[in-house]
Amino acid sequence: KVKGLHSIRSLAVCHSEVLLHRLRDVSLAVTAEVNNLRLTVSRFAIFILGELFRTMKTHMDHEVVEVARVLLQRMADSNEFMQKAASESLAIMVRSVTPARARTALLASGVRHHNTLVRKCAAQHLLPVLHQIGAKKLLAGKRDSTDLLVSTLVKLAQDCHPHTR
């Protein structure tokens, strides 16, 4: 599995146009390996997702919600090195995809999670996305989406974990 993931990384870095036609399948296959019981395979899959975001950029927009959900779920792990790897891949995701997609994925998967580490990570990655979009554009949207965003931000500001606030 590690050799297969390494091949995907090589294709993403050197021949990204080859992956464009099967990006959904590749993304789902790598995302499935994030939950592998072998930590080496799981961590490498997390790294590969970051590489896919780095090289494919906005082509990964359609995969953001599922990938963010799986990476944020990995934040609930007790292994610090897995948490760090997931957080790094999420940071690459935030810098690479469309800000609106990143915002939607982080709001959907992270800020209402029961685990404080997941909420903290989602809040940390949501902050640069919101700065990138800008307050004027965020508040100029539909009333429902603006109300949801404001209520979510209030909930994060009142969170029990100080780093989430």
MIKEKOL-923526 format. One record per residue: residue number from 1; residue in three letters; x, y, z negated of N, C-alpha, C in turn. Coordinates in steps of 0.001 Angstrom, whole numbers. Atoms other than C-alpha are relative to their C-alpha. Last residue first. Layout:
% MIKEKOL-923526
ATOM  seq  type      n_X      n_Y      n_Z     ca_X     ca_Y     ca_Z      c_X      c_Y      c_Z
ATOM  NUM   Ala        X        Y        Z        X        Y        Z        X        Y        Z
...
***
This chain:
% MIKEKOL-923526
ATOM  seq  type      n_X      n_Y      n_Z     ca_X     ca_Y     ca_Z      c_X      c_Y      c_Z
ATOM  165   Arg      509    -1391       98   -11624    30585   -21402      936      939      717
ATOM  164   Thr     1100      -88     -950   -10453    27194   -20138     -561     1410        8
ATOM  163   His     -597     -154    -1313    -7131    27610   -21930    -1076       83     1088
ATOM  162   Pro     -501    -1365     -243    -8941    28283   -25229      603      206     1392
ATOM  161   His    -1433      114     -240   -11016    25046   -25096      557     1388      353
ATOM  160   Cys     -684      243     1278   -14451    25512   -26689     1520      -51      170
ATOM  159   Asp     -464     1360      191   -15883    27081   -23525      784     -139    -1284
ATOM  158   Gln      431      421     1334   -17667    30439   -23835      480    -1415     -327
ATOM  157   Ala     -505     -973      974   -15859    32064   -20911     -354     -394    -1421
ATOM  156   Leu    -1443      196      144   -16452    28913   -18845      591      951    -1034
ATOM  155   Lys     -197     1284      686   -20210    29102   -19509     1490     -282     -209
ATOM  154   Val      339     -230     1408   -20209    32794   -18589      213    -1278     -803
ATOM  153   Leu    -1112     -756      583   -18385    31967   -15362     -250      315    -1472
ATOM  152   Thr    -1134      917      139   -20953    29291   -14566     1191      699     -638
ATOM  151   Ser      299      882     1139   -23845    31667   -15273     1131     -997     -234
ATOM  150   Val      -97     -776     1245   -22256    34284   -13001     -275     -886    -1208
ATOM  149   Leu    -1402     -333      246   -21684    31790   -10183      162      736    -1323
ATOM  148   Leu     -686     1236      372   -25201    30367   -10412     1458      272     -336
ATOM  147   Asp      444      364     1352   -26737    33847   -10421      704    -1257     -498
ATOM  146   Thr     -630     -957      911   -24648    34824    -7385     -377     -310    -1444
ATOM  145   Ser    -1407      385      120   -25674    31652    -5561      752      940     -933
ATOM  144   Asp     -122     1300      675   -29345    32267    -6260     1461     -390     -205
ATOM  143   Arg      267     -168     1435   -29187    35981    -5398      181    -1313     -765
ATOM  142   Lys     1400      211      360   -27594    35364    -2022     -156       53    -1511
ATOM  141   Gly      669     1182     -545   -24120    36770    -1537    -1458      -61     -397
ATOM  140   Ala      849     -420    -1114   -22853    40315    -2162     -782    -1173      599
ATOM  139   Leu     1241     -564      517   -21510    39422    -5624     -953      456     1102
ATOM  138   Leu      667      962      876   -18836    37087    -4314    -1367      501     -459
ATOM  137   Lys      593     1042     -840   -17936    39389    -1399     -762    -1024     -849
ATOM  136   Lys     1009     -625     -854   -17368    42379    -3668     -724    -1046      843
ATOM  135   Ala     1234     -233      752   -15602    40318    -6296    -1112      552      883
ATOM  134   Gly      245    -1394      363   -12951    39007    -3927    -1368      192     -640
ATOM  133   Ile     1280     -372     -622   -12632    35725    -2055     -303     1470     -273
ATOM  132   Gln     -191       -7    -1444    -8929    35399    -2918    -1284      426      725
ATOM  131   His     -792    -1190     -346    -9486    36389    -6530      154      121     1516
ATOM  130   Leu      889    -1144      176   -12271    33800    -6811      727     1311      305
ATOM  129   Val      989       48    -1079   -10011    31132    -5347     -912     1214      -79
ATOM  128   Pro     -593     -560    -1227    -7157    32146    -7647     -964       -3     1188
ATOM  127   Leu     -389    -1404      134    -9445    31680   -10699      671      562     1264
ATOM  126   Leu     1092     -837     -482   -11032    28402    -9592      387     1479      -12
ATOM  125   His      -74      -22    -1459    -7754    26509    -9941    -1118      848      612
ATOM  124   Gln    -1293     -529     -430    -7360    27351   -13611      105       93     1517
ATOM  123   Ala        4    -1450      237   -11085    26864   -14258     1311      628      475
ATOM  122   Ala      907     -603     -981   -11059    23406   -12653       -9     1517     -147
ATOM  121   Cys     -642       71    -1310    -7991    22411   -14667     -868      668     1068
ATOM  120   Lys    -1155     -908       14    -9540    23585   -17937      669       47     1370
ATOM  119   Arg      526    -1373      -66   -12867    21896   -17168     1135     1018       52
ATOM  118   Val      537     -166    -1349   -11063    18621   -16416     -538     1416      169
ATOM  117   Leu    -1137     -132     -911    -8989    18900   -19581     -454      208     1443
ATOM  116   Thr     -547    -1360       72   -12125    19614   -21645     1182      199      944
ATOM  115   Asn    -1374       22      496   -13867    16412   -20515      590     1406       47
ATOM  114   His       -1      170     1457   -17676    16640   -20217     1404       40     -603
ATOM  113   His     -458     1326      432   -17530    18042   -16676       50      -63    -1523
ATOM  112   Arg     1045      568      858   -19607    21149   -15918      372    -1389     -538
ATOM  111   Val      335     -922     1082   -16715    23208   -14552    -1091     -519     -926
ATOM  110   Gly     -841     -213     1165   -15134    20420   -12600     -561      791    -1138
ATOM  109   Ser     -618     1147      661   -17020    18694    -9855      640      282    -1341
ATOM  108   Ala      808     1217        9   -19539    21041    -8285      589    -1092     -884
ATOM  107   Leu     1214     -228      777   -17858    24323    -9212     -817    -1279     -131
ATOM  106   Leu     -383     -150     1404   -14465    23088    -8048    -1222      237     -882
ATOM  105   Ala     -486     1276      521   -15842    21773    -4756      339       96    -1488
ATOM  104   Thr     1123      939       97   -17911    24880    -4021      437    -1317     -635
ATOM  103   Arg      874     -463     1086   -15006    27208    -4780    -1146     -980     -211
ATOM  102   Ala     -693      311     1249   -12637    25177    -2588     -866      404    -1193
ATOM  101   Arg       68     1458      198   -15144    25282      257      673     -407    -1305
ATOM  100   Ala     1386      328      349   -15578    29061     -100     -171    -1503     -237
ATOM   99   Pro      305     -297     1395   -11809    29548     -202    -1432     -355     -423
ATOM   98   Thr      820    -1201       49   -11269    27745     3127     -399      270    -1447
ATOM   97   Val     1325       74     -621    -8583    25132     2643     -713     1342      -82
ATOM   96   Ser       41      448    -1389    -4834    25399     2099    -1370       61      665
ATOM   95   Arg     -739     -883     -907    -4101    27377    -1074     -253     -312     1471
ATOM   94   Val      533    -1358      144    -6839    25694    -3136      695      965      967
ATOM   93   Met     1326      -45     -616    -5858    22247    -1847     -545     1424       -3
ATOM   92   Ile     -243       -8    -1444    -2202    22829    -2725    -1329       98      746
ATOM   91   Ala     -557    -1324     -312    -3252    23740    -6256      290      127     1493
ATOM   90   Leu     1117     -947        2    -5458    20643    -6406      479     1413      326
ATOM   89   Ser      739      218    -1244    -2484    18523    -5369    -1212      921       88
ATOM   88   Glu     -803     -522    -1104     -389    20066    -8144     -721     -175     1338
ATOM   87   Ser       75    -1451       40    -3151    19477   -10704      800      631     1145
ATOM   86   Ala     1338     -390     -460    -3461    15830    -9700     -139     1516       42
ATOM   85   Ala       81      282    -1434      303    15312   -10001    -1348      431      565
ATOM   84   Lys     -826     -983     -692      413    17026   -13402      -89     -189     1513
ATOM   83   Gln      696    -1284       87    -2488    14969   -14721      767     1069      772
ATOM   82   Met     1136       97     -927     -845    11773   -13472     -786     1313       11
ATOM   81   Phe     -544      -98    -1354     2454    12765   -15146    -1105     -140     1047
ATOM   80   Glu     -333    -1372     -373      627    13543   -18365      509      111     1426
ATOM   79   Asn    -1367     -126     -495     -958    10124   -18599      274     1421      468
ATOM   78   Ser     -892     -360     1100    -4124    10295   -20717     1447      184      452
ATOM   77   Asp     -940     1045      415    -6411    10374   -17740      893      501    -1121
ATOM   76   Ala      484      575     1257    -9242    12956   -17623      915    -1111     -510
ATOM   75   Met     -437     -884     1079    -7287    14868   -14989     -446     -533    -1359
ATOM   74   Arg    -1318      471      443    -7823    11875   -12692      557      874    -1121
ATOM   73   Gln      252     1155      862   -11508    12849   -12532     1314     -566     -523
ATOM   72   Leu      398     -523     1309   -10402    16232   -11200     -304    -1141     -974
ATOM   71   Leu    -1188     -569      658    -8521    14494    -8405     -346      561    -1373
ATOM   70   Val     -882     1097      407   -11521    12306    -7520     1231      542     -731
ATOM   69   Arg      675      788     1048   -13992    15203    -7491      924    -1092     -524
ATOM   68   Ala      -64     -770     1247   -11570    17431    -5574     -645     -773    -1148
ATOM   67   Val    -1380       61      485   -11156    14738    -2906      134      751    -1324
ATOM   66   Glu     -302     1350      485   -14906    14299    -2497     1399      -88     -594
ATOM   65   Val      868      317     1137   -15682    18014    -2287      336    -1364     -588
ATOM   64   Val     -365     -672     1242   -12684    18888     -115     -839     -453    -1192
ATOM   63   Glu     -377     1021      980   -13145    16338     2671      184      575    -1400
ATOM   62   His     1120      920      183   -15044    18584     5089      276    -1052    -1077
ATOM   61   Asp     1141     -637      653   -12521    21391     4661    -1133     -978     -301
ATOM   60   Met      398      811     1156    -9561    19123     5517    -1223      575     -727
ATOM   59   His      580     1228     -553    -9198    20640     9004     -479     -922    -1133
ATOM   58   Thr     1463     -102      -46    -8710    23916     7122     -669    -1202      663
ATOM   57   Lys      630    -1267      391    -5117    22990     6172    -1528      -51      116
ATOM   56   Met     1236      -69     -783    -3984    19785     7917     -814     1262     -276
ATOM   55   Thr     -228       67    -1442     -351    19979     6798    -1269      205      822
ATOM   54   Arg    -1054     -916     -433     -657    21189     3205      147       19     1528
ATOM   53   Phe      501    -1371       94    -3994    19495     2555     1025      994      533
ATOM   52   Leu     1046     -143    -1012    -2671    16173     3871     -580     1415      -29
ATOM   51   Glu     -649     -145    -1299      493    16614     1825    -1025      162     1115
ATOM   50   Gly     -585    -1336      -37    -1555    17193    -1323      682      263     1331
ATOM   49   Leu     1125     -920     -177    -3575    14084     -554      486     1445       44
ATOM   48   Ile      358       22    -1426     -294    12201      -76    -1185      920      261
ATOM   47   Phe    -1000     -787     -719      855    13230    -3577     -346       96     1484
ATOM   46   Ile      269    -1387      384    -2364    11890    -5097      958      930      739
ATOM   45   Ala     1213     -382     -725    -1878     8654    -3143     -377     1452     -317
ATOM   44   Phe     -413     -269    -1367     1691     8457    -4498    -1196      412      861
ATOM   43   Arg     -713    -1280      -13      378     8817    -8031      453      354     1412
ATOM   42   Ser      938    -1089      275    -2174     6058    -7530      678     1363       90
ATOM   41   Val      835     -160    -1193      295     3680    -5902     -930     1191     -178
ATOM   40   Thr     -883     -448    -1077     2822     4170    -8699     -802      261     1270
ATOM   39   Leu     -230    -1434      107      107     3985   -11344      896      545     1103
ATOM   38   Arg    -1456     -174       42    -1030      561   -10252      299     1488       63
ATOM   37   Leu     -461      302     1356    -4722      431   -11155     1517       85     -142
ATOM   36   Asn     -696     1276       72    -5660     2170    -7921      532     -209    -1412
ATOM   35   Asn      508      770     1144    -8059     5078    -8457      631    -1384     -114
ATOM   34   Val     -249     -815     1191    -6107     7435    -6188     -442     -754    -1254
ATOM   33   Glu    -1212      472      674    -6122     4614    -3622      363      832    -1223
ATOM   32   Ala      308     1258      699    -9737     5363    -2691     1208     -511     -779
ATOM   31   Thr      759     -348     1207    -8759     8953    -1882     -359    -1251     -797
ATOM   30   Val     -979     -499      978    -6125     7674      552     -707      343    -1307
ATOM   29   Ala     -884     1105      374    -8694     5553     2402     1008      442    -1062
ATOM   28   Leu      744      917      880   -11296     8325     2371      876    -1158     -473
ATOM   27   Ser      226     -668     1273    -8801    10850     3761     -733     -900     -988
ATOM   26   Val    -1295      -40      700    -7654     8483     6486     -182      608    -1387
ATOM   25   Asp     -332     1368      417   -11229     7755     7529     1288      -44     -809
ATOM   24   Arg      984      422     1010   -12174    11449     7592      348    -1384     -535
ATOM   23   Leu     -317     -643     1268    -8965    12425     9396     -958     -425    -1111
ATOM   22   Arg      436      953     1029    -9434     9916    12198      206      559    -1398
ATOM   21   His     1134      768     -512    -9213    12230    15225     -571     -965    -1038
ATOM   20   Leu     1198     -832     -137    -7025    14762    13435    -1230     -801      413
ATOM   19   Leu      949      227     1088    -4511    12137    12320    -1310      761      165
ATOM   18   Val      440     1394      -79    -2633    12035    15629    -1074     -273    -1059
ATOM   17   Glu     1052       66    -1020    -2450    15851    15719     -543    -1419      164
ATOM   16   Ser     1318     -242      591     -552    15759    12416    -1135      -94     1014
ATOM   15   His      943      114    -1124     2477    14178    14064    -1436      186     -497
ATOM   14   Cys     -642      -58    -1321     5526    14917    11899     -971       32     1180
ATOM   13   Val    -1079     -976      -77     4169    15797     8445      514      165     1433
ATOM   12   Ala      501    -1325      353      807    14068     8555     1064     1071      188
ATOM   11   Leu      863     -479    -1076     2169    11053    10430     -493     1417     -280
ATOM   10   Ser     -861     -275    -1158     4998    10649     7944     -815      525     1173
ATOM    9   Arg     -737    -1230      275     2584    10965     5035      865      387     1193
ATOM    8   Ile      970    -1096     -126      281     8354     6542      691     1330     -240
ATOM    7   Ser      240     -178    -1440     3263     6023     6998     -987     1140      247
ATOM    6   His    -1178     -684     -531     4236     6555     3344     -154      253     1507
ATOM    5   Leu      124    -1405      384      699     5655     2322     1181      816      519
ATOM    4   Gly     1079     -571     -803      981     2429     4294     -202     1475     -309
ATOM    3   Lys     -532     -153    -1361     4344     1649     2711    -1047      620      926
ATOM    2   Val     -896    -1145       22     2880     2341     -738      597      232     1391
ATOM    1   Lys      822    -1200        0        0        0        0      863     1259        0
***
